[in-house]
Amino acid sequence: MPTATVPARPQYRATPYRPAPARAAAECLVMAGRSLRHITRNPENLILAVVLPVMIMLLSVYVLGGAMNVGRRYVDYVVPGIMLLCAGYGAALTAPVIAADVRDGIVDRFRSLPVFPSAVLVGHVTASVARNLLSTAMVIAVALLAGFRPAAGPGAWLAALALLVLYITAVSWTALGLGLLARSVEAASGFGFVFLFLPYVSSGFVPPETMPAVLRVIAEHQPITPITDTLRALFLGGSPGGDAALAVAWCAGLLAAGYGTATLAFRRRSR
């Protein structure tokens, strides 16, 4: 009489695997390569992450821009907000990916192997930053064709790029944490709407002074506004003033919260 074969459960290591720093870095790079290959094999998400922000920018400039009075050309005003919208949406795609890894048992399989545990998380974040930098470059290229004329020098461009990378890294870790907290891939996908709509209630598209009182308070006290104002000042050749320190502080806070949430949730979900 035939008997059913029960798949063997992964055998976890009795003691935590703690590789040398060089080997841990190499394993993180391997995991980043895995995540990047997944991106190339899912071109729909990559195209959507690039096309959606570009379409929103073109609609904002050519459909709404004529009715906007922001004290300067609207394309110069709106591009920093579009960049953050692009970065937030692209980073949010990380949440369902890590949720799928947990659901499919890939994380448990990695834990049964001599693989640095955090390499899985670092790999996803590295891939998210790379994908977002690509989509941001596409947004800038299309913005230049639409009339965006930044007056930034090399130093201002480097400062803007550093702030963008810091912001993308922070929201990628935050999305990773939310994806690990979600109970399903579908729920993890829903968290992306937060990153998609947050720039609208900020100085990204219109000055907060034009908003109703409640929305104005939200816009003036949420992280997107000082980051947008800092990028706008850097691109247009101005001084960001105190907004720069506030923007970095918000990014550092988001990064710390996202990293802490992701690592704690990862340990709990892969226990």
Helices and strands as residue ranges (DSSP letters): H 21-40, H 43-59, I 60-64, G 65-67, H 74-92, H 94-104, H 106-111, H 119-145, H 154-181, H 185-190, H 192-197, G 198-201, G 208-210, H 213-220, H 224-235, H 242-269
